[in-house]
Amino acid sequence: MTSENKLHLLVCQHYLREAKTVLAESEFDDVMVSAYPDLCMHPQADEMEVVRRLCQDGVKQGQTVVLVGACYLLRHGGVVPEAPEEGLRIHYEDLCFYMVIPRALTDHYMQNGAYLVTPGWLQNWQAHIERWSFDKPTARAFFAECTRKLMLLDTGTDPHAQENLKACAEFLDLPSETVPVGLDFFRLTIKSIVERWRFEQKERREKAIADHQNRKLADYVLALDLLVDLTRTMTEAEAIAAILDLFGMLFAAEKVCYMSLADGVPGSVHSRQPQERDDERMRTWFERFQADADYVTDEGGFCMRVRVGGETTGFLGVEEMSFPERSADYLNLALAI
């Protein structure tokens, strides 16, 4: 599957390990993932620009991009437009912890003084402290005012998580606790995003098929209406003129030519809008028609034999159509007529 046919998840770098672990499972082979910088507190301009580029590049490549998280970026904008462009989706959580454990449980821990951390956050805990402009005394004083303990929501994706938790707790002079949450809840979060996208893709494909069938039905209805008038034509010349008009209107074609055949020998050429080289063009196409087949031309038109009672009585060429990309559909319709 090419990248443009995939769902592209953009997750905070704190959750990249979790996302990669979940998406490594076979049921997610139509999903890819990238990380954006952690923008939890005060995003820098260069980091916000990284997120802009990630979103824009994915959309330009024809991917559906879903920005996943609960950071400052999604709450206050500046990168994500209020009305996201086609191909860009936002999966917003009030708190990123809601992606790994239930909301009620998260709120309970926090209301009881727990400062929640994840393996991804702990991996760079020293950098976060420095970013807040804390040294050890100021960090301890700050956390002592509102925090009873550090609580690790351990997803099991980092073998060094316990070691990092111990070091961070010692630095802040706080007790610590580990809750082994695993990946079950996070997997449900990812799966809900993916299933919604798959459903949208299925609806889009079904709509395209339905639109195509409706166009074909409209073509057949128009053809049948026109054929009613054609059956009233009595002479051969009138019949040929009616055929040329029918095909010209039906396929929005500027050029429609008909060449009669008698015992396989080319006869006269009739054109809807006669030009000097009509005879030469039709005879050239006829020479290419050694096999008993009909085909779409390189010029964005089509050629076909006109048969009566199983015998080829003429040869029809249609060119300069308003919608050459539908040449194959038009040829099938012409054969049905």
C-alpha positions in Angstrom: 0.0 0.0 0.0 1.4 3.4 -1.0 1.8 6.1 1.6 -0.9 8.3 0.0 -3.4 5.5 0.7 -2.6 5.4 4.4 -3.8 7.2 7.5 -1.0 9.3 8.9 -1.1 9.8 12.7 0.9 12.6 14.2 1.3 12.0 17.9 3.3 13.9 20.6 6.8 12.5 20.9 5.9 11.4 24.5 3.6 8.8 23.0 5.6 7.7 19.9 6.7 4.4 21.5 3.2 3.5 22.4 1.9 4.4 19.0 4.6 2.4 17.2 4.0 -0.6 19.4 0.3 -0.6 18.7 0.6 0.1 15.0 3.1 -2.8 14.6 0.1 -5.1 14.9 -1.1 -6.5 11.6 -4.6 -4.9 11.8 -3.0 -1.5 11.4 -1.0 -2.1 8.2 -2.8 0.8 6.6 -1.6 3.4 9.2 1.7 5.2 9.6 2.9 7.4 12.5 5.2 10.3 13.0 5.9 12.4 16.1 5.6 16.2 16.7 7.6 18.0 19.4 6.3 18.0 22.9 4.5 21.3 23.2 2.9 20.8 26.6 3.8 24.1 28.3 5.2 26.9 26.1 5.8 25.9 22.5 8.7 27.5 20.6 8.2 29.1 17.2 10.6 26.6 15.5 8.8 23.6 17.1 5.4 24.9 16.0 6.8 25.3 12.4 7.8 21.6 12.5 4.2 20.7 13.2 2.9 22.9 10.4 5.3 21.2 7.9 4.3 17.7 9.1 0.6 18.5 8.6 1.1 20.2 5.3 3.5 17.6 3.8 1.1 14.7 4.7 -1.9 16.5 3.2 0.0 17.4 0.0 1.0 13.7 -0.4 -2.7 12.8 -0.5 -2.7 11.3 3.0 -5.4 11.8 5.7 -3.5 13.3 8.6 -4.8 13.1 12.1 -3.2 15.2 14.8 -3.5 13.4 18.1 -3.1 14.9 21.5 -4.0 17.4 24.2 -1.2 19.9 24.1 -1.0 23.7 24.1 -0.9 23.5 20.3 -4.4 22.0 20.0 -5.9 24.0 22.8 -4.8 27.5 21.7 -4.3 27.1 17.9 -1.6 28.9 16.0 -0.8 25.9 13.9 -4.1 24.1 13.4 -6.7 26.2 11.7 -10.1 26.5 13.2 -11.6 24.8 10.2 -9.0 22.3 9.2 -8.4 21.8 5.4 -9.4 18.7 3.6 -7.3 15.8 4.6 -6.4 17.1 8.1 -8.3 15.9 11.2 -7.9 16.7 14.9 -8.3 14.2 17.6 -8.3 16.3 20.7 -8.2 15.2 24.4 -8.6 17.5 27.3 -5.6 15.7 28.9 -3.3 13.3 27.1 -3.6 10.9 30.0 -7.1 10.3 28.9 -5.7 8.3 26.0 -4.1 5.7 28.3 -6.5 5.4 31.3 -10.1 6.4 31.8 -11.0 10.0 32.4 -12.6 9.4 35.9 -9.5 7.5 37.1 -7.1 10.2 35.8 -9.1 12.9 37.5 -9.2 10.9 40.7 -5.4 10.5 40.8 -4.8 14.2 40.1 -7.4 15.4 42.6 -5.6 13.4 45.2 -2.3 15.2 44.5 -0.6 12.8 42.0 1.6 14.4 39.3 1.0 12.0 36.4 3.9 11.1 34.1 4.4 8.6 31.3 7.5 6.7 30.1 7.9 9.1 27.2 7.9 12.2 29.5 10.3 10.6 31.9 12.7 9.8 29.2 13.6 13.5 29.1 12.6 14.7 32.5 15.9 16.7 33.1 15.2 18.7 29.9 11.7 19.5 31.1 13.0 20.8 34.4 15.6 23.0 32.6 12.9 24.2 30.2 10.9 25.4 33.2 14.0 27.3 34.4 14.1 25.3 37.7 17.1 24.2 39.7 16.8 21.5 42.4 15.7 23.9 45.2 13.1 25.8 43.1 11.8 22.6 41.6 11.3 21.0 45.0 9.6 24.1 46.3 7.3 24.3 43.4 6.2 20.7 43.4 5.9 20.6 47.2 3.1 23.2 47.0 0.7 21.0 44.9 2.1 17.5 44.5 2.0 14.6 47.0 3.7 12.1 44.7 4.9 11.2 41.2 2.7 8.6 39.6 4.0 6.7 36.5 1.3 5.5 34.1 3.5 2.6 32.9 2.5 1.5 29.4 5.3 -1.0 29.4 7.1 0.5 26.3 10.3 1.7 28.0 12.5 -0.7 30.0 14.2 2.3 31.7 10.9 3.9 32.9 11.4 2.7 36.5 14.9 3.9 36.6 13.9 7.4 35.2 11.0 7.6 37.7 13.3 6.9 40.6 15.8 9.6 39.5 13.1 12.2 38.9 11.5 11.5 42.3 14.8 11.8 44.1 15.5 15.1 42.3 12.1 16.5 43.3 12.2 14.9 46.8 8.8 13.2 46.2 7.5 9.7 46.8 6.7 7.8 43.6 4.2 5.1 42.5 3.8 3.0 39.4 0.5 2.0 37.9 0.9 -0.7 35.2 -1.7 0.6 32.8 -0.4 -1.3 29.7 -1.6 -0.4 26.2 -5.1 -1.7 26.2 -6.8 1.7 26.6 -4.4 3.5 24.3 -5.0 0.8 21.7 -8.7 1.5 21.9 -8.0 5.2 21.4 -6.0 4.5 18.3 -8.4 2.0 17.0 -11.3 4.4 17.3 -9.5 6.9 15.1 -8.5 4.3 12.6 -12.0 2.8 12.3 -13.5 6.2 11.8 -11.1 6.9 9.0 -11.7 3.5 7.4 -15.5 4.1 7.5 -15.0 7.5 5.8 -12.8 5.9 3.2 -15.4 3.2 2.6 -18.2 5.8 2.3 -16.1 7.8 -0.2 -15.4 4.8 -2.4 -19.1 3.8 -2.3 -20.1 7.3 -3.2 -17.7 7.3 -6.1 -19.1 4.0 -7.4 -22.7 5.3 -7.0 -21.9 8.5 -8.8 -20.3 6.5 -11.6 -23.3 4.2 -11.9 -25.6 7.3 -11.9 -23.7 8.9 -14.7 -23.9 5.6 -16.7 -27.6 5.4 -16.0 -28.1 9.0 -17.1 -26.2 8.3 -20.3 -28.4 5.3 -21.1 -31.6 7.2 -20.5 -30.4 10.0 -22.8 -29.3 7.4 -25.4 -32.7 5.7 -25.3 -34.5 9.0 -25.7 -32.5 9.9 -28.7 -32.9 6.4 -30.2 -36.6 6.9 -30.2 -36.2 9.8 -32.6 -33.6 7.7 -34.5 -36.1 4.9 -35.2 -38.3 7.3 -37.0 -35.6 8.0 -39.6 -36.3 6.1 -42.8 -33.5 6.7 -45.4 -29.8 5.6 -45.0 -28.5 9.2 -45.2 -30.9 10.3 -42.5 -30.0 7.4 -40.3 -26.3 8.1 -40.6 -26.8 11.8 -39.9 -28.9 10.9 -36.8 -26.2 8.5 -35.6 -23.6 11.3 -35.9 -25.8 13.7 -34.1 -26.6 11.2 -31.4 -22.9 10.4 -30.7 -21.9 14.0 -30.9 -24.4 15.1 -28.3 -24.1 12.0 -26.1 -20.3 12.2 -25.8 -19.9 15.9 -26.1 -17.7 15.3 -29.1 -16.6 17.8 -31.7 -15.6 15.2 -34.2 -17.7 12.2 -35.2 -17.1 10.3 -38.4 -18.8 7.3 -40.0 -17.3 5.2 -42.8 -19.5 2.6 -44.6 -18.2 -0.8 -45.4 -19.3 -3.2 -48.2 -17.8 -6.7 -48.0 -15.1 -5.3 -45.8 -14.1 -2.7 -48.4 -14.2 1.0 -47.1 -16.8 3.2 -48.7 -17.9 6.8 -48.3 -17.1 8.8 -45.2 -19.7 11.0 -43.4 -18.8 13.6 -40.8 -20.8 15.6 -38.3 -18.5 18.6 -39.0 -16.7 17.7 -42.3 -13.0 18.4 -42.6 -10.6 17.8 -45.5 -8.7 14.9 -43.9 -11.7 13.0 -42.7 -11.4 10.3 -45.4 -7.6 9.9 -44.7 -8.2 9.6 -40.9 -10.9 7.1 -41.1 -9.1 4.9 -43.6 -6.0 5.0 -41.4 -8.0 3.9 -38.4 -9.6 1.2 -40.5 -6.2 -0.2 -41.4 -5.4 -0.5 -37.7 -8.6 -2.5 -37.2 -7.4 -5.7 -38.7 -8.5 -7.6 -35.5 -12.3 -7.6 -34.9 -12.1 -5.3 -31.9 -13.0 -1.9 -30.6 -10.6 0.4 -28.8 -9.9 3.7 -27.1 -7.6 5.9 -29.2 -4.4 7.6 -28.0 -6.0 10.9 -28.9 -8.7 10.6 -26.2 -11.5 9.2 -28.4 -12.6 5.8 -29.5 -13.2 3.7 -32.6 -15.8 1.0 -33.1 -17.4 -1.2 -35.7 -21.1 -0.8 -36.4 -22.7 -4.2 -36.7 -26.1 -5.2 -38.1 -27.1 -8.8 -37.6 -23.6 -9.8 -36.8 -22.2 -8.2 -40.0 -20.0 -5.1 -39.9 -21.6 -2.5 -42.0 -19.7 0.6 -41.0 -16.9 2.1 -38.9 -17.4 4.9 -36.4 -14.8 7.2 -34.9 -15.3 9.8 -32.1 -12.8 12.4 -31.2 -12.3 15.7 -29.4 -14.6 14.9 -26.5 -15.1 17.3 -23.6 -14.3 14.5 -21.1 -11.6 12.3 -22.8 -10.9 10.6 -19.4 -14.2 8.8 -19.8 -13.4 7.4 -23.2 -13.6 3.8 -22.0 -17.0 4.3 -20.4 -18.3 6.1 -23.5 -17.0 3.2 -25.8 -18.9 0.7 -23.6 -22.1 2.8 -23.9 -21.7 3.2 -27.6 -21.3 -0.6 -28.0 -24.5 -1.1 -25.9 -26.4 1.3 -28.2 
